[in-house]
Amino acid sequence: MIRISRLNGAEMVINADLIESLEATPDTVIVLTNGKHLVVRDSVDEIVRRVIEYKRGIFSPALGCPSSSPDNGTIGG
């Protein structure tokens, strides 16, 4: 989930996995996979940075975790 700011300044949290595209018109338009359009204050670059940060936070710990098996996959453990 990432935080965005609507044009009126209200904060909103959206599921980053539902973002289909971002459009940089005079305002930033987020197009979601359900077809809904959100017009926000945040720049395209800022939204992209937040999505990357969110995804990095989810996937990075999983890549560095040792195996869940008690012997870490070694024979004779």
C-alpha positions as CSV (number, residue, x, y, z in Angstrom):
1,M,0.0,0.0,0.0
2,I,1.2,3.5,-0.7
3,R,0.0,6.9,0.4
4,I,-1.1,9.5,-2.1
5,S,-2.6,13.0,-1.8
6,R,-5.8,13.9,-3.6
7,L,-6.0,17.4,-5.2
8,N,-7.9,18.7,-2.2
9,G,-5.0,17.6,0.1
10,A,-6.8,14.6,1.6
11,E,-4.5,11.6,2.0
12,M,-5.5,8.2,0.6
13,V,-3.8,4.8,0.7
14,I,-4.0,2.6,-2.4
15,N,-2.9,-0.9,-3.3
16,A,0.2,-0.4,-5.4
17,D,-0.5,-3.7,-7.2
18,L,-3.7,-2.2,-8.7
19,I,-1.9,0.6,-10.5
20,E,-2.1,0.0,-14.3
21,S,-0.6,3.2,-15.5
22,L,0.4,6.8,-14.5
23,E,-0.3,9.8,-16.7
24,A,1.5,13.1,-16.3
25,T,-1.0,15.7,-17.5
26,P,-1.0,19.0,-15.7
27,D,-2.0,16.8,-12.7
28,T,-1.0,13.2,-12.2
29,V,-3.6,10.6,-13.1
30,I,-3.4,7.1,-11.6
31,V,-5.3,4.5,-13.7
32,L,-6.2,1.4,-11.7
33,T,-6.8,-2.1,-13.1
34,N,-10.5,-1.7,-12.4
35,G,-10.6,1.3,-14.8
36,K,-10.9,3.9,-12.0
37,H,-9.0,7.1,-12.4
38,L,-7.5,9.0,-9.5
39,V,-6.2,12.6,-9.9
40,V,-3.5,13.3,-7.3
41,R,-1.0,16.0,-6.3
42,D,1.9,13.6,-6.2
43,S,4.2,13.5,-9.2
44,V,4.6,10.4,-11.4
45,D,8.3,10.1,-10.2
46,E,7.2,10.3,-6.6
47,I,4.5,7.6,-7.1
48,V,7.0,5.3,-8.9
49,R,9.5,5.8,-6.0
50,R,6.9,4.9,-3.4
51,V,5.9,1.8,-5.4
52,I,9.5,0.7,-5.7
53,E,10.1,1.3,-2.0
54,Y,6.9,-0.7,-1.1
55,K,7.9,-3.6,-3.3
56,R,11.4,-3.6,-2.1
57,G,10.1,-3.8,1.5
58,I,8.0,-6.8,0.6
59,F,10.4,-8.8,-1.5
60,S,13.9,-7.9,-0.1
61,P,13.5,-9.7,3.3
62,A,12.2,-12.8,1.5
63,L,15.4,-12.9,-0.6
64,G,17.7,-12.7,2.4
65,C,15.9,-15.2,4.7
66,P,17.6,-18.5,5.3
67,S,15.8,-21.7,4.4
68,S,12.9,-22.6,6.8
69,S,14.2,-26.2,7.1
70,P,16.1,-26.9,10.4
71,D,19.3,-28.0,8.6
72,N,19.2,-25.2,6.0
73,G,19.3,-27.7,3.2
74,T,22.6,-29.4,4.2
75,I,23.0,-33.1,4.3
76,G,23.6,-34.6,7.8
77,G,22.4,-31.3,9.4
